Amino acid sequence: MNHQERRLQRVVWTYTGFTIIGIAVGFGFAVLLGFGDTARSVSVGACAVLGVGAAVAYLLRSAD
């Protein structure tokens, strides 16, 4: 596996991981606060977007 393939794999796994963590945090936050279905969906979506933003920031900071 060459350098470019490793870098692409790292990017994909970083986005996937941060998005899954964001979804889990959003869902947990919504359940703990007793949100309804619509508010729960908004919370999960917002935290997933924040997770993607965190992945972008992480990748930009650790760029080689």
C-alpha distances in whole Angstrom, upper triangle without the diagonal:
4,7,8,6,7,10,11,10,12,15,15,16,18,20,20,22,24,25,26,28,30,31,32,34,36,37,38,40,41,42,44,46,47,46,47,44,44,44,41,39,40,39,35,34,35,33,30,31,31,28,26,28,27,23,24,25,23,20,22,24,20,19,17
4,6,5,6,9,10,11,12,15,16,17,18,20,21,22,24,26,27,29,30,32,33,35,36,38,39,40,42,44,45,47,48,47,48,45,45,44,42,40,40,39,36,35,35,33,31,30,31,28,26,27,26,23,22,24,22,19,21,22,19,17,15
4,6,5,6,9,10,11,12,14,15,16,18,20,21,22,24,26,27,28,30,32,33,34,36,37,39,40,42,43,45,46,45,46,44,43,43,40,38,38,37,34,33,33,31,29,28,28,25,23,24,23,20,20,21,19,16,17,18,15,13,11
4,5,5,6,9,10,11,12,14,15,17,18,20,21,23,24,26,27,29,30,32,33,35,36,37,39,41,42,43,45,43,44,42,41,40,38,36,36,35,32,31,31,30,27,26,26,24,21,22,22,18,18,20,18,14,16,18,15,13,12
4,5,5,6,9,10,11,12,14,15,16,18,20,21,22,24,26,27,29,30,32,33,34,36,37,39,40,42,43,42,43,40,40,39,37,35,35,34,31,30,30,29,26,25,26,23,21,23,22,18,18,21,19,15,18,19,17,15,14
4,5,5,6,9,10,11,12,14,15,16,18,20,21,22,24,26,27,28,30,31,33,34,36,37,38,40,42,41,42,39,39,38,36,34,34,33,30,29,29,27,25,25,25,22,20,21,20,17,17,19,16,13,16,17,14,13,12
4,5,5,6,9,10,10,12,14,15,16,18,20,21,22,24,26,27,28,30,31,33,34,36,37,39,40,39,40,38,37,36,34,32,32,31,28,27,27,25,23,22,22,19,17,18,17,14,14,16,13,10,12,14,11,10,10
4,5,5,6,9,10,11,12,14,15,17,18,20,21,23,24,26,27,29,30,31,33,35,36,38,39,37,38,36,35,34,32,30,30,29,26,25,25,24,21,20,21,18,16,17,17,13,13,16,14,11,14,16,14,12,13
4,5,5,6,8,10,11,12,14,15,16,18,20,21,22,24,26,27,28,30,32,33,34,36,37,36,37,35,34,34,31,29,29,28,25,24,25,23,20,20,21,18,16,18,17,14,14,17,15,12,15,17,14,14,15
4,6,5,6,9,10,10,12,14,15,16,18,20,21,22,24,26,27,28,30,31,33,34,36,35,36,34,33,33,30,28,28,27,24,23,24,21,19,19,19,16,14,16,14,11,12,14,11,9,12,14,11,11,12
4,6,5,6,9,10,11,12,14,15,16,18,20,21,22,24,26,27,28,30,31,33,34,33,34,32,31,30,28,26,26,25,22,21,21,19,16,16,16,13,11,13,12,8,9,12,10,7,10,13,11,10,12
4,5,5,6,9,10,11,12,14,15,17,18,20,21,23,24,26,27,29,30,32,33,31,32,30,29,29,26,24,24,23,20,19,20,18,15,15,16,13,11,14,14,10,11,14,13,11,14,16,14,14,16
4,6,5,6,8,10,10,12,14,15,16,18,20,21,22,24,26,27,28,30,31,30,31,29,29,28,26,24,24,23,20,19,20,18,15,16,16,13,12,14,13,10,12,14,12,11,15,16,14,15,17
4,5,5,6,8,10,11,12,14,15,16,18,20,21,22,24,26,27,28,30,29,30,28,28,27,24,23,23,21,18,18,18,15,13,14,13,10,9,11,9,6,9,11,8,8,12,13,11,13,15
4,6,5,6,9,10,10,12,14,15,16,18,20,21,22,24,26,27,28,27,28,26,25,24,22,20,20,19,16,15,15,13,10,11,11,8,6,9,9,6,8,11,10,9,12,14,14,14,17
4,6,5,6,9,10,11,12,14,15,16,18,20,21,22,24,26,27,25,26,24,24,23,21,19,19,18,15,14,16,13,10,12,13,9,8,12,11,9,11,14,13,13,16,18,17,18,20
4,5,5,6,9,10,11,12,14,15,16,18,20,21,22,24,26,25,26,24,25,23,21,19,20,18,15,15,16,13,10,13,12,8,9,12,10,8,12,14,12,12,16,17,16,17,20
4,6,5,6,9,10,10,12,14,15,16,18,20,21,22,24,23,25,23,23,21,19,18,18,15,13,13,13,10,8,9,9,5,6,9,7,6,9,11,10,11,14,15,15,17,20
4,5,5,6,9,10,10,12,14,15,16,18,20,21,22,21,22,20,20,19,16,15,15,13,10,10,11,8,5,7,8,5,6,9,9,8,11,13,13,14,16,18,18,19,23
4,5,5,6,9,10,11,12,14,15,16,18,20,21,20,21,19,20,19,16,14,15,14,10,11,12,10,7,10,11,8,9,13,12,11,14,16,15,16,19,20,20,22,25
4,5,5,6,9,10,10,12,14,15,16,18,20,19,21,20,20,18,16,15,16,13,10,12,12,9,8,11,10,7,10,12,10,11,14,15,14,16,19,19,19,22,25
4,5,5,6,9,10,10,12,14,15,17,18,17,19,18,17,16,13,13,12,10,7,8,8,5,4,7,7,5,8,10,9,10,13,14,14,16,19,19,20,22,25
4,5,5,6,8,10,11,12,14,15,16,15,16,15,15,14,11,10,11,9,5,7,8,6,5,9,9,8,10,13,13,13,16,18,18,19,22,23,23,25,28
4,5,5,6,8,10,11,12,14,15,15,16,15,16,15,11,12,13,10,8,10,11,8,8,12,12,10,13,15,14,15,18,19,19,21,24,24,24,26,30
4,5,5,6,8,10,10,12,14,14,16,16,16,14,11,12,12,9,8,10,10,7,9,12,10,9,13,14,13,15,18,18,18,21,23,23,24,26,29
4,6,5,6,9,10,11,12,11,13,13,13,10,8,9,9,5,4,7,7,5,7,10,10,10,13,14,14,16,18,19,20,22,24,24,26,28,31
4,5,5,6,9,10,10,10,11,11,12,10,7,8,10,7,5,9,10,9,10,13,13,13,16,18,17,19,22,22,23,25,27,28,28,30,34
4,5,5,6,9,10,10,13,13,15,12,9,12,13,9,9,12,13,10,12,16,15,14,18,19,18,20,23,23,23,26,28,28,29,31,35
4,6,5,6,9,9,12,13,14,11,9,11,11,8,9,12,11,10,12,15,14,14,18,18,18,20,23,23,23,26,28,28,29,31,35
4,6,5,6,5,8,9,10,7,5,9,9,6,8,11,11,10,13,15,15,16,19,20,20,22,24,25,26,28,30,30,31,34,37
4,5,5,6,9,10,12,10,7,11,12,10,10,14,15,14,16,18,18,18,21,23,23,24,27,28,28,30,32,33,34,36,39
4,5,8,11,13,15,12,10,14,15,12,13,16,16,15,17,20,19,19,23,24,23,25,28,28,28,31,33,33,34,36,40
4,6,9,12,13,10,9,13,13,11,13,16,15,15,18,20,19,20,23,24,24,26,28,28,29,32,33,33,35,37,41
4,7,10,12,9,9,12,13,12,13,16,17,16,19,21,21,22,25,26,26,28,30,31,31,34,36,36,37,40,43
4,7,8,6,6,9,10,9,11,14,14,14,17,19,19,20,23,24,24,26,29,29,30,32,34,35,36,38,42
4,6,5,6,9,10,10,12,14,15,16,18,20,21,22,24,26,26,28,30,31,32,34,36,37,38,40,44
4,6,5,6,9,10,11,12,14,15,16,18,20,21,23,24,25,27,29,30,31,33,35,36,37,39,42
4,5,5,6,9,10,11,12,14,15,17,18,20,21,23,24,26,27,29,30,32,33,35,36,37,41
4,5,5,6,9,10,10,12,14,15,16,18,20,21,22,24,26,27,28,30,31,32,34,36,39
4,5,5,6,8,10,11,12,14,15,16,18,20,21,22,24,25,27,28,30,31,33,34,38
4,5,5,6,8,10,10,12,14,15,17,18,20,21,23,24,25,27,29,30,31,33,36
4,6,5,6,9,10,11,12,14,15,16,18,20,21,22,24,26,27,28,30,31,35
4,5,5,6,8,10,10,12,14,15,16,18,20,21,22,24,26,27,28,30,34
4,6,5,6,9,10,10,12,14,15,16,18,20,21,22,24,25,27,28,32
4,6,5,6,9,10,11,12,14,15,17,18,20,21,23,24,26,27,30
4,5,5,6,9,10,11,12,14,15,16,18,20,21,22,24,26,29
4,5,5,6,9,10,10,12,14,15,16,18,20,21,22,24,27
4,5,5,6,9,10,11,12,14,15,16,18,20,21,22,26
4,5,5,6,9,10,11,12,14,15,17,18,20,21,25
4,5,5,6,9,10,10,12,14,15,16,18,20,23
4,5,5,6,9,10,10,12,14,15,16,18,22
4,5,5,6,9,10,10,12,14,15,16,20
4,5,5,6,9,10,11,12,14,15,19
4,5,5,6,9,10,10,12,14,18
4,5,5,6,8,10,10,12,15
4,5,5,6,8,10,10,14
4,6,5,6,9,10,14
4,6,5,6,8,12
4,5,5,6,9
4,6,5,9
4,6,9
4,6
4
